[in-house]
């Protein structure tokens, strides 16, 4: 997978918060992290800007 921010290589990594463990994509070059929640929030934000 290519990073949408810098086009660098991304890999999966496990992350932990207080409630759950989840997998997300992390960019080797810029550190961008993308998971399903981030994708959904960005899509919702883009739709709100469109009207």
Biopython code that builds the backbone (N, CA, C, O; Angstrom):
import numpy as np
from Bio.PDB.StructureBuilder import StructureBuilder

atoms = [
    (1, "UNK", "N", (0.844, -1.172, 0.000)),
    (1, "UNK", "CA", (0.000, 0.000, 0.000)),
    (1, "UNK", "C", (0.892, 1.239, 0.000)),
    (1, "UNK", "O", (1.926, 1.270, 0.668)),
    (2, "UNK", "N", (0.484, 2.254, -0.752)),
    (2, "UNK", "CA", (1.219, 3.516, -0.797)),
    (2, "UNK", "C", (0.550, 4.549, 0.090)),
    (2, "UNK", "O", (-0.677, 4.625, 0.156)),
    (3, "UNK", "N", (1.356, 5.337, 0.767)),
    (3, "UNK", "CA", (0.867, 6.383, 1.648)),
    (3, "UNK", "C", (0.184, 7.478, 0.831)),
    (3, "UNK", "O", (0.751, 7.961, -0.149)),
    (4, "UNK", "N", (-1.031, 7.874, 1.227)),
    (4, "UNK", "CA", (-1.717, 8.940, 0.495)),
    (4, "UNK", "C", (-1.065, 10.309, 0.702)),
    (4, "UNK", "O", (-1.297, 11.229, -0.082)),
    (5, "UNK", "N", (-0.263, 10.446, 1.735)),
    (5, "UNK", "CA", (0.366, 11.723, 2.059)),
    (5, "UNK", "C", (1.677, 11.925, 1.300)),
    (5, "UNK", "O", (1.879, 12.964, 0.671)),
    (6, "UNK", "N", (2.581, 10.915, 1.360)),
    (6, "UNK", "CA", (3.914, 11.088, 0.758)),
    (6, "UNK", "C", (4.236, 10.050, -0.310)),
    (6, "UNK", "O", (5.298, 10.116, -0.929)),
    (7, "UNK", "N", (3.336, 9.091, -0.538)),
    (7, "UNK", "CA", (3.507, 8.008, -1.514)),
    (7, "UNK", "C", (4.575, 6.999, -1.106)),
    (7, "UNK", "O", (5.046, 6.219, -1.934)),
    (8, "UNK", "N", (4.958, 7.014, 0.178)),
    (8, "UNK", "CA", (5.921, 6.043, 0.691)),
    (8, "UNK", "C", (5.256, 4.693, 0.945)),
    (8, "UNK", "O", (4.043, 4.547, 0.792)),
    (9, "UNK", "N", (6.061, 3.715, 1.332)),
    (9, "UNK", "CA", (5.576, 2.370, 1.594)),
    (9, "UNK", "C", (4.931, 2.308, 2.985)),
    (9, "UNK", "O", (5.450, 2.872, 3.949)),
    (10, "UNK", "N", (3.788, 1.612, 3.069)),
    (10, "UNK", "CA", (3.094, 1.444, 4.341)),
    (10, "UNK", "C", (3.101, -0.025, 4.741)),
    (10, "UNK", "O", (3.142, -0.916, 3.893)),
    (11, "UNK", "N", (3.060, -0.260, 6.050)),
    (11, "UNK", "CA", (2.996, -1.613, 6.578)),
    (11, "UNK", "C", (1.967, -1.644, 7.704)),
    (11, "UNK", "O", (1.609, -0.603, 8.256)),
    (12, "UNK", "N", (1.492, -2.843, 8.041)),
    (12, "UNK", "CA", (0.507, -2.946, 9.119)),
    (12, "UNK", "C", (1.225, -3.044, 10.457)),
    (12, "UNK", "O", (2.310, -3.614, 10.573)),
    (13, "UNK", "N", (0.579, -2.468, 11.457)),
    (13, "UNK", "CA", (1.124, -2.490, 12.809)),
    (13, "UNK", "C", (-0.047, -2.601, 13.782)),
    (13, "UNK", "O", (-1.127, -2.072, 13.519)),
    (14, "UNK", "N", (0.165, -3.288, 14.904)),
    (14, "UNK", "CA", (-0.856, -3.395, 15.940)),
    (14, "UNK", "C", (-0.749, -2.201, 16.875)),
    (14, "UNK", "O", (0.343, -1.822, 17.297)),
    (15, "UNK", "N", (-1.896, -1.614, 17.192)),
    (15, "UNK", "CA", (-1.959, -0.501, 18.128)),
    (15, "UNK", "C", (-2.882, -0.875, 19.278)),
    (15, "UNK", "O", (-3.795, -1.683, 19.109)),
    (16, "UNK", "N", (-2.644, -0.293, 20.437)),
    (16, "UNK", "CA", (-3.430, -0.576, 21.633)),
    (16, "UNK", "C", (-3.946, 0.738, 22.205)),
    (16, "UNK", "O", (-3.204, 1.714, 22.321)),
    (17, "UNK", "N", (-5.225, 0.750, 22.560)),
    (17, "UNK", "CA", (-5.738, 1.876, 23.334)),
    (17, "UNK", "C", (-6.286, 1.301, 24.637)),
    (17, "UNK", "O", (-5.991, 0.149, 24.956)),
    (18, "UNK", "N", (-7.051, 2.040, 25.381)),
    (18, "UNK", "CA", (-7.526, 1.572, 26.675)),
    (18, "UNK", "C", (-8.536, 0.439, 26.583)),
    (18, "UNK", "O", (-8.722, -0.311, 27.541)),
    (19, "UNK", "N", (-9.187, 0.314, 25.432)),
    (19, "UNK", "CA", (-10.275, -0.646, 25.314)),
    (19, "UNK", "C", (-9.969, -1.781, 24.347)),
    (19, "UNK", "O", (-10.403, -2.911, 24.571)),
    (20, "UNK", "N", (-9.239, -1.506, 23.287)),
    (20, "UNK", "CA", (-9.110, -2.506, 22.227)),
    (20, "UNK", "C", (-7.700, -2.528, 21.631)),
    (20, "UNK", "O", (-6.875, -1.645, 21.865)),
    (21, "UNK", "N", (-7.474, -3.571, 20.860)),
    (21, "UNK", "CA", (-6.260, -3.715, 20.053)),
    (21, "UNK", "C", (-6.720, -3.699, 18.602)),
    (21, "UNK", "O", (-7.691, -4.371, 18.252)),
    (22, "UNK", "N", (-6.034, -2.939, 17.756)),
    (22, "UNK", "CA", (-6.460, -2.853, 16.362)),
    (22, "UNK", "C", (-5.250, -2.736, 15.447)),
    (22, "UNK", "O", (-4.173, -2.310, 15.865)),
    (23, "UNK", "N", (-5.446, -3.123, 14.194)),
    (23, "UNK", "CA", (-4.412, -3.013, 13.180)),
    (23, "UNK", "C", (-4.625, -1.743, 12.384)),
    (23, "UNK", "O", (-5.761, -1.333, 12.142)),
    (24, "UNK", "N", (-3.534, -1.124, 11.978)),
    (24, "UNK", "CA", (-3.604, 0.071, 11.143)),
    (24, "UNK", "C", (-2.392, 0.065, 10.221)),
    (24, "UNK", "O", (-1.414, -0.647, 10.454)),
    (25, "UNK", "N", (-2.479, 0.874, 9.168)),
    (25, "UNK", "CA", (-1.365, 1.044, 8.248)),
    (25, "UNK", "C", (-0.498, 2.199, 8.740)),
    (25, "UNK", "O", (-1.018, 3.237, 9.149)),
    (26, "UNK", "N", (0.835, 2.019, 8.703)),
    (26, "UNK", "CA", (1.762, 3.073, 9.110)),
    (26, "UNK", "C", (2.804, 3.257, 8.018)),
    (26, "UNK", "O", (3.363, 2.286, 7.508)),
    (27, "UNK", "N", (3.062, 4.519, 7.661)),
    (27, "UNK", "CA", (4.023, 4.832, 6.605)),
    (27, "UNK", "C", (5.441, 4.791, 7.157)),
    (27, "UNK", "O", (5.716, 5.312, 8.237)),
    (28, "UNK", "N", (6.331, 4.166, 6.402)),
    (28, "UNK", "CA", (7.736, 4.070, 6.785)),
    (28, "UNK", "C", (8.410, 5.444, 6.700)),
    (28, "UNK", "O", (9.297, 5.748, 7.498)),
    (29, "UNK", "N", (8.003, 6.258, 5.756)),
    (29, "UNK", "CA", (8.677, 7.544, 5.515)),
    (29, "UNK", "C", (8.190, 8.672, 6.421)),
    (29, "UNK", "O", (8.994, 9.321, 7.090)),
    (30, "UNK", "N", (6.874, 8.911, 6.446)),
    (30, "UNK", "CA", (6.357, 10.097, 7.152)),
    (30, "UNK", "C", (5.652, 9.779, 8.462)),
    (30, "UNK", "O", (5.373, 10.687, 9.245)),
    (31, "UNK", "N", (5.358, 8.503, 8.716)),
    (31, "UNK", "CA", (4.709, 8.130, 9.964)),
    (31, "UNK", "C", (3.191, 8.224, 9.952)),
    (31, "UNK", "O", (2.558, 8.002, 10.984)),
    (32, "UNK", "N", (2.593, 8.548, 8.810)),
    (32, "UNK", "CA", (1.134, 8.625, 8.680)),
    (32, "UNK", "C", (0.519, 7.299, 9.126)),
    (32, "UNK", "O", (1.002, 6.232, 8.747)),
    (33, "UNK", "N", (-0.545, 7.363, 9.929)),
    (33, "UNK", "CA", (-1.252, 6.177, 10.402)),
    (33, "UNK", "C", (-2.680, 6.236, 9.877)),
    (33, "UNK", "O", (-3.350, 7.264, 9.981)),
    (34, "UNK", "N", (-3.140, 5.116, 9.308)),
    (34, "UNK", "CA", (-4.488, 5.044, 8.756)),
    (34, "UNK", "C", (-5.144, 3.752, 9.239)),
    (34, "UNK", "O", (-4.599, 2.663, 9.060)),
    (35, "UNK", "N", (-6.322, 3.887, 9.852)),
    (35, "UNK", "CA", (-7.136, 2.733, 10.212)),
    (35, "UNK", "C", (-8.568, 2.984, 9.732)),
    (35, "UNK", "O", (-8.846, 4.017, 9.123)),
    (36, "UNK", "N", (-9.457, 2.062, 10.001)),
    (36, "UNK", "CA", (-10.822, 2.190, 9.488)),
    (36, "UNK", "C", (-11.548, 3.410, 10.066)),
    (36, "UNK", "O", (-12.356, 4.027, 9.372)),
    (37, "UNK", "N", (-11.275, 3.760, 11.309)),
    (37, "UNK", "CA", (-11.901, 4.934, 11.915)),
    (37, "UNK", "C", (-11.426, 6.214, 11.252)),
    (37, "UNK", "O", (-12.231, 7.106, 10.983)),
    (38, "UNK", "N", (-10.151, 6.317, 10.988)),
    (38, "UNK", "CA", (-9.593, 7.497, 10.322)),
    (38, "UNK", "C", (-10.176, 7.640, 8.926)),
    (38, "UNK", "O", (-10.556, 8.740, 8.522)),
    (39, "UNK", "N", (-10.251, 6.547, 8.190)),
    (39, "UNK", "CA", (-10.814, 6.585, 6.832)),
    (39, "UNK", "C", (-12.268, 7.047, 6.870)),
    (39, "UNK", "O", (-12.672, 7.880, 6.059)),
    (40, "UNK", "N", (-13.061, 6.513, 7.808)),
    (40, "UNK", "CA", (-14.471, 6.900, 7.915)),
    (40, "UNK", "C", (-14.613, 8.375, 8.285)),
    (40, "UNK", "O", (-15.456, 9.072, 7.720)),
    (41, "UNK", "N", (-13.810, 8.853, 9.216)),
    (41, "UNK", "CA", (-13.885, 10.261, 9.618)),
    (41, "UNK", "C", (-13.480, 11.194, 8.488)),
    (41, "UNK", "O", (-14.093, 12.246, 8.303)),
    (42, "UNK", "N", (-12.467, 10.826, 7.740)),
    (42, "UNK", "CA", (-12.043, 11.662, 6.604)),
    (42, "UNK", "C", (-13.114, 11.688, 5.521)),
    (42, "UNK", "O", (-13.364, 12.734, 4.920)),
    (43, "UNK", "N", (-13.747, 10.546, 5.267)),
    (43, "UNK", "CA", (-14.812, 10.508, 4.257)),
    (43, "UNK", "C", (-15.990, 11.363, 4.695)),
    (43, "UNK", "O", (-16.565, 12.096, 3.890)),
    (44, "UNK", "N", (-16.348, 11.271, 5.966)),
    (44, "UNK", "CA", (-17.462, 12.075, 6.488)),
    (44, "UNK", "C", (-17.120, 13.565, 6.418)),
    (44, "UNK", "O", (-17.973, 14.385, 6.080)),
    (45, "UNK", "N", (-15.883, 13.907, 6.735)),
    (45, "UNK", "CA", (-15.441, 15.304, 6.686)),
    (45, "UNK", "C", (-15.464, 15.829, 5.250)),
    (45, "UNK", "O", (-15.894, 16.957, 5.013)),
    (46, "UNK", "N", (-15.009, 15.031, 4.301)),
    (46, "UNK", "CA", (-15.020, 15.439, 2.895)),
    (46, "UNK", "C", (-16.448, 15.620, 2.390)),
    (46, "UNK", "O", (-16.713, 16.546, 1.624)),
    (47, "UNK", "N", (-17.365, 14.758, 2.802)),
    (47, "UNK", "CA", (-18.760, 14.878, 2.385)),
    (47, "UNK", "C", (-19.400, 16.129, 2.980)),
    (47, "UNK", "O", (-20.225, 16.765, 2.325)),
    (48, "UNK", "N", (-19.040, 16.487, 4.190)),
    (48, "UNK", "CA", (-19.596, 17.668, 4.829)),
    (48, "UNK", "C", (-19.137, 18.947, 4.095)),
    (48, "UNK", "O", (-19.889, 19.917, 3.996)),
    (49, "UNK", "N", (-17.911, 18.930, 3.591)),
    (49, "UNK", "CA", (-17.392, 20.084, 2.870)),
    (49, "UNK", "C", (-18.051, 20.229, 1.501)),
    (49, "UNK", "O", (-18.142, 21.336, 0.971)),
    (50, "UNK", "N", (-18.507, 19.123, 0.928)),
    (50, "UNK", "CA", (-19.128, 19.158, -0.397)),
    (50, "UNK", "C", (-20.552, 19.720, -0.345)),
    (50, "UNK", "O", (-21.080, 20.160, -1.366)),
    (51, "UNK", "N", (-21.150, 19.707, 0.791)),
    (51, "UNK", "CA", (-22.473, 20.307, 0.897)),
    (51, "UNK", "C", (-23.440, 19.369, 1.470)),
    (51, "UNK", "O", (-24.611, 19.712, 1.631)),
]
sb = StructureBuilder()
sb.init_structure("model")
sb.init_model(0)
sb.init_chain("A")
sb.init_seg("    ")
for serial, (resi, resn, name, xyz) in enumerate(atoms, 1):
    if name == "N":
        sb.init_residue(resn, " ", resi, " ")
    sb.init_atom(name, np.array(xyz, "f"), 0.0, 1.0, " ", f" {name:<3s}", serial, name[0])
structure = sb.get_structure()
